[in-house]
Amino acid sequence: MPQVMEFKLPDLGEGLTEAEIVRWLVAVGDVVAIDQPVVEVETAKAMVEVPCPYGGVVTARFGEEGTELPVGAPLITVAVGASSLPAEAPAAQAAEAEGAGNVPRPLIGYGEDHSRPARRRRVRPVTAAVWAPAVTAPVAPVAPAVPVAAPAPSGPVPVISPLVRKLAKDGGVDLRALTGSGPDGLILRADVEAALAALRAPEPAPAAAAAAAATTAAAQGERIPLKGLRGLVADKLSRSRREIPDATCWVDADATELMAARAAMNAVDGPKISVLALLARICTAALARYPELNSTVDLEANEIVRLPAVHLGFAAQTERGLMVPVVRDAQHRSPESLSAEFARLTELARTGKLTPADLTGGTFTLNNYGVFGVDGSTPIINHPEAAMLGVGRIVPKPWVHEGELAVRKVVQLSLTFDHRVCDGGTAGGFLRYVADCVESPAVLLRSL
C-alpha cells in the first residue's frame, strides 16, 4: 500500500512568510520524481520553482493559481511507492519513487549551490484506477482561458518571461493567439497589455451613463494592494526611516578622466568594462580606507558590527519594481569581474529569475539614478546597511580646469550614511576619496 506524504510550502529563506502560487507544474495523477519542480511561486523577492522532496503520484493540490499561501501550508500530497506508479512507468522512475530517495532531502536551490538550474521532467498522467485519495479532494481544474483572436496556432509560444505568462493567464489572454513585437516574434508585456485592453473594451453606452461611470470611478480612485514586492519595499524603507538617523552629503566631481580611462580600457581586446563597475571598484577601495561605512548596528547588543567582506548591492529597475541584487565579495573582484557580475544579475532581474539569495545579505549599496536622467537624490539607506552612494548623470558642464573655464563631464555624488556608525568627518572623507578617484583614476591605482 503506498504511503501518502504531504509536502508543505518550505521556508524560502530571509524571513519570507508567504508566497503566491503563479503556476502549477503538475496535475493530480501525474508522476513526479524526487526534486522535480511542482509549482512556480512568487515571493516578495523573487519568482522561484519549488521542487518536491518525494517521488510518486500526485494525489492532491492545495490552492488555485493566484492564491497566497503561508510558509508551512500544504502544497501537494504524493503517494509514495512503486505500486502507485502506472504499469508503463520506466523502471528507473519506479525505483526512484520507491527507494530510499523518498526520505526528505534539502530542496534544490535553498541552502545549496544556486547556480544549478532547476530540472524539469516529463510527467505521465495516471488513470483514476491507479490511485484515488480517500480523504483529501484535489483542486478543481482551472477553466481554459478565452483566446483573444482566432483559433490558436500550434507549436511553442514565443514568450520567456514568467511575469508575462502570469499577466496573460490572469487576464484570460491566449498567448498562442498573439504575435509578439519583440525580436523573433517574442511576446512582450506590452503585447499582452494591448490584448487585455482590447478584451476589456466596453460596449457602446449612452453618453450620460458613460459620463456617470467615469465620474464615479474618478471619485473612488484606483486601489493597489500594498503586497508582494511593493509591500516588502514599503516595510523595509519605513523601518529604515524609523531606526536609522541618516544624513546626506554630496559633491560634484569632474568625471572626464574616468570616462577617458574607461574608453582606453575598452579599446583593447577583452571584456568591456561598465562605468558602474569602475564606480564599484572605487567604492570597495574607499570602504577599505573607511570601514565604518561597511557595517551594521546590532540594536539588541547595542553594538556597531564592522563587516569583513563587501557584499555590494546595486539598484536595478525591473517590471516588478525596484530590486537590489548583491555582488558577493566585491572587494576581491576586478573591474572586468564586476562588469560580468552586474550584467548577469541584471539579466536575471529583467527575466524575473533572481533567487532570494541574490537579493539579500548586502553590506553597502551603489545607486546609479543617473540612468533616469537626474543629477541628484537623497536615497533611503537599504536597512540594515549603514550607507549608500548615489550617482547622478554624467553630463557636459562648465568647469574650471587647470585655472581655465572648460566644458567637462561632471557628475554629482551623494552619500547617505547612518550617523550612529560614524560622524560627518568620516563620511566626508569617504566621499572625497571617491570623488578624487573619479577625477583622477591614478589615485585609485596608488592606493591598491
Number of C-alpha atoms within 10 A of each C-alpha: 9 16 11 17 19 17 19 17 20 20 15 22 13 12 7 15 16 21 26 20 21 26 19 16 15 20 23 22 26 21 27 30 25 20 23 24 23 23 22 19 23 22 22 19 25 24 23 22 23 23 24 29 22 28 30 30 32 29 25 24 23 19 19 16 18 16 12 17 19 15 16 13 15 17 21 24 24 28 28 25 21 22 17 24 28 20 12 9 14 10 11 9 17 23 14 20 26 20 13 9 16 20 10 15 12 12 18 21 20 16 11 10 9 15 7 9 9 16 11 13 13 10 17 17 15 21 11 10 7 13 18 16 15 7 7 12 13 18 15 12 9 8 7 10 14 12 17 19 14 9 10 13 11 8 7 8 17 18 18 13 16 17 19 21 21 16 16 20 20 14 18 18 24 21 26 21 17 22 15 20 13 14 9 8 13 17 23 20 20 13 19 24 16 11 23 18 12 11 16 10 9 9 6 7 9 8 9 9 10 13 12 11 12 11 11 11 11 10 9 8 8 8 6 7 8 12 13 19 18 17 13 16 19 14 13 17 15 13 15 19 14 9 13 19 13 17 17 20 15 20 15 15 21 25 24 19 17 20 18 12 16 16 15 10 14 14 10 9 7 9 13 15 19 19 15 18 20 22 20 25 20 23 25 24 21 21 20 17 15 17 19 23 26 26 23 22 20 11 9 6 8 8 11 16 14 16 14 13 18 25 22 24 27 24 17 18 13 14 13 17 11 14 22 23 27 25 23 19 14 21 21 12 17 15 21 15 15 23 20 17 18 19 13 11 21 22 14 15 26 16 18 21 18 21 22 22 18 21 20 17 19 24 26 28 27 20 22 21 19 18 12 9 11 14 20 20 19 15 18 19 26 21 21 20 21 27 30 27 26 23 24 22 19 21 17 15 13 11 16 12 11 7 7 8 10 13 14 19 20 22 25 22 24 23 24 21 26 27 17 14 22 16 13 13 9 16 24 16 14 23 22 18 21 27 22 18 26 25 20 17 21 14 15 17 11 7 11 6
